[in-house]
């Protein structure tokens, strides 16, 4: 963790160096985490001036997210996984069956995993995998994850055709995706 003073306020942030990053990126999460992602080969002296130039945005976002409670899942033990795995599988199977009445996509199997960075995935072999923590999500968010992975059976990409498939059932998918991506729901 590092600290920077923005408009006379000490702000804590974490610096993440990434081989894939091509430029500096700032992210403010709903739980108050401030993450700066930088390319591995970037000169470290360029980071603080960049944050200072963006200080108004940083402070506005930090203030904005203080207004909302943030559901964060910190379950990570094997016991937690075992305890929720079968309920998550039942939910995933029921929701896939429900939504696949609309799409009619053939698939191989559904499995539940203890994933740290993903809510779900779809393999080229037609295997649908979901994070066991899906059982702890609000129903509309869990439904979005199921539909998202199900639609990969029809379009194995994130093209406009893929998003049109998702929108057939989840018209507000952009808002839910934003919640998942920008910190209103967390995986730990």
C-alpha positions as CSV (number, residue, x, y, z in Angstrom):
1,X,0.0,0.0,0.0
2,X,1.1,3.5,-0.7
3,X,-0.2,7.0,0.3
4,X,-0.7,10.2,-1.6
5,X,-2.0,13.6,-0.5
6,X,-4.8,14.9,-2.7
7,X,-6.3,18.3,-1.8
8,X,-4.9,18.0,1.7
9,X,-6.4,14.5,2.2
10,X,-4.2,11.5,2.7
11,X,-5.4,8.8,0.3
12,X,-4.3,5.1,0.4
13,X,-3.9,3.2,-2.8
14,X,-2.4,0.0,-4.0
15,X,-0.1,-0.2,-7.0
16,X,-0.5,-3.1,-9.3
17,X,2.2,-3.7,-12.0
18,X,0.9,-5.5,-15.0
19,X,2.7,-6.9,-18.1
20,X,-0.5,-6.5,-20.0
21,X,-1.1,-2.9,-19.2
22,X,-0.2,-0.4,-21.9
23,X,-1.0,2.8,-19.8
24,X,-1.8,3.9,-16.3
25,X,-5.3,3.1,-15.1
26,X,-7.1,4.2,-11.9
27,X,-9.9,2.2,-10.4
28,X,-12.0,3.1,-7.4
29,X,-14.0,0.2,-5.9
30,X,-17.2,0.5,-3.9
31,X,-15.6,-0.7,-0.8
32,X,-13.2,2.2,-0.9
33,X,-10.2,0.4,-2.5
34,X,-8.2,2.7,-4.8
35,X,-6.1,0.7,-7.3
36,X,-3.5,2.1,-9.7
37,X,-2.5,-0.3,-12.5
38,X,0.7,0.6,-14.3
39,X,2.8,-1.1,-17.0
40,X,5.7,-3.0,-15.6
41,X,8.2,-1.0,-17.5
42,X,6.8,2.4,-16.7
43,X,9.0,4.9,-14.9
44,X,7.6,5.0,-11.3
45,X,8.1,8.8,-11.1
46,X,5.2,9.2,-13.6
47,X,2.6,7.6,-11.4
48,X,2.1,10.2,-8.6
49,X,1.8,13.2,-11.1
50,X,-0.8,11.2,-13.0
51,X,-2.8,10.6,-9.8
52,X,-2.6,14.2,-8.9
53,X,-3.9,15.3,-12.3
54,X,-6.8,13.0,-11.7
55,X,-7.3,14.0,-8.1
56,X,-10.8,15.6,-8.6
57,X,-12.1,12.4,-10.2
58,X,-10.5,10.2,-7.5
59,X,-12.0,12.2,-4.6
60,X,-15.4,12.4,-6.3
61,X,-15.5,8.6,-6.8
62,X,-14.3,7.9,-3.3
63,X,-17.0,10.2,-1.9
64,X,-19.7,8.7,-4.2
65,X,-19.0,5.1,-3.1
66,X,-19.3,6.0,0.6
67,X,-23.0,6.3,0.1
68,X,-23.6,2.6,-0.8
69,X,-23.3,-0.5,1.2
70,X,-21.0,-3.0,-0.5
71,X,-21.8,-6.7,-0.5
72,X,-18.4,-8.3,-0.3
73,X,-17.9,-12.0,-0.1
74,X,-14.9,-13.1,1.8
75,X,-15.7,-16.8,1.9
76,X,-12.7,-18.7,0.8
77,X,-12.2,-21.8,3.0
78,X,-12.8,-25.3,1.8
79,X,-15.6,-25.6,4.3
80,X,-17.4,-22.6,2.8
81,X,-17.0,-24.1,-0.7
82,X,-18.4,-27.5,0.4
83,X,-21.2,-25.9,2.3
84,X,-22.4,-23.8,-0.7
85,X,-21.4,-26.1,-3.6
86,X,-24.6,-28.2,-3.8
87,X,-27.0,-25.3,-3.4
88,X,-25.0,-23.3,-6.1
89,X,-25.2,-26.3,-8.4
90,X,-28.9,-26.7,-7.9
91,X,-29.4,-22.9,-8.6
92,X,-27.2,-23.0,-11.7
93,X,-28.9,-26.1,-13.1
94,X,-32.4,-24.6,-12.5
95,X,-31.5,-21.2,-14.0
96,X,-29.7,-22.7,-17.0
97,X,-32.8,-25.0,-17.7
98,X,-35.1,-22.0,-17.3
99,X,-33.2,-19.7,-19.6
100,X,-32.2,-22.4,-22.1
101,X,-35.9,-22.8,-22.9
102,X,-35.5,-19.5,-24.7
103,X,-32.1,-20.2,-26.3
104,X,-32.1,-23.9,-26.8
105,X,-28.3,-24.2,-26.9
106,X,-26.8,-27.7,-26.4
107,X,-24.3,-27.9,-23.6
108,X,-22.2,-30.7,-22.0
109,X,-22.3,-30.2,-18.3
110,X,-22.6,-27.7,-15.4
111,X,-20.0,-27.5,-12.7
112,X,-19.4,-25.4,-9.6
113,X,-15.9,-24.2,-8.8
114,X,-14.1,-22.2,-6.1
115,X,-12.8,-19.4,-8.5
116,X,-11.0,-16.4,-7.1
117,X,-11.4,-14.1,-10.1
118,X,-14.4,-15.3,-12.1
119,X,-18.1,-15.6,-11.6
120,X,-18.5,-18.1,-14.5
121,X,-16.9,-19.5,-17.6
122,X,-17.9,-21.5,-20.7
123,X,-15.5,-23.8,-22.5
124,X,-15.4,-24.6,-26.2
125,X,-16.6,-28.1,-25.3
126,X,-19.9,-26.7,-23.9
127,X,-19.0,-27.0,-20.2
128,X,-20.6,-24.3,-18.1
129,X,-18.7,-23.5,-14.8
130,X,-20.0,-21.2,-12.1
131,X,-18.4,-19.8,-8.9
132,X,-20.0,-21.3,-5.8
133,X,-20.6,-17.8,-4.5
134,X,-23.3,-17.3,-7.1
135,X,-25.7,-18.6,-4.5
136,X,-25.0,-15.6,-2.3
137,X,-25.8,-13.0,-5.0
138,X,-29.0,-11.2,-5.6
139,X,-31.2,-13.2,-8.0
140,X,-31.0,-10.7,-10.8
141,X,-27.2,-10.7,-10.7
142,X,-27.0,-14.5,-10.6
143,X,-29.4,-14.7,-13.5
144,X,-27.2,-12.3,-15.5
145,X,-24.1,-14.5,-14.9
146,X,-26.0,-17.6,-16.0
147,X,-27.4,-16.0,-19.1
148,X,-23.9,-14.5,-19.9
149,X,-22.3,-17.9,-19.9
150,X,-25.2,-19.6,-21.6
151,X,-25.0,-17.1,-24.5
152,X,-21.3,-18.0,-25.0
153,X,-22.7,-21.4,-26.3
154,X,-24.2,-19.4,-29.2
155,X,-21.5,-16.8,-29.6
156,X,-18.1,-17.6,-28.1
157,X,-17.0,-14.0,-27.9
158,X,-18.2,-10.6,-26.7
159,X,-19.3,-9.3,-30.1
160,X,-22.5,-7.2,-30.6
161,X,-24.3,-10.4,-31.6
162,X,-23.3,-11.9,-28.2
163,X,-24.7,-8.9,-26.3
164,X,-27.9,-8.9,-28.4
165,X,-28.4,-12.5,-27.2
166,X,-27.9,-11.5,-23.6
167,X,-30.2,-8.5,-24.0
168,X,-33.1,-10.8,-25.2
169,X,-33.5,-12.0,-21.6
170,X,-31.5,-9.4,-19.5
171,X,-32.3,-6.0,-21.0
172,X,-30.5,-4.2,-18.2
173,X,-27.3,-6.3,-18.5
174,X,-25.1,-3.2,-18.9
175,X,-26.1,-2.0,-15.4
176,X,-25.6,-5.4,-13.8
177,X,-22.2,-5.9,-15.6
178,X,-21.2,-2.4,-14.3
179,X,-22.1,-3.5,-10.8
180,X,-19.9,-6.6,-11.1
181,X,-17.0,-4.9,-12.8
182,X,-16.8,-1.7,-10.9
183,X,-17.0,-2.9,-7.3
184,X,-20.6,-3.2,-6.2
185,X,-20.1,-6.9,-5.8
186,X,-16.7,-8.4,-5.0
187,X,-15.0,-11.7,-5.1
188,X,-12.2,-12.3,-2.5
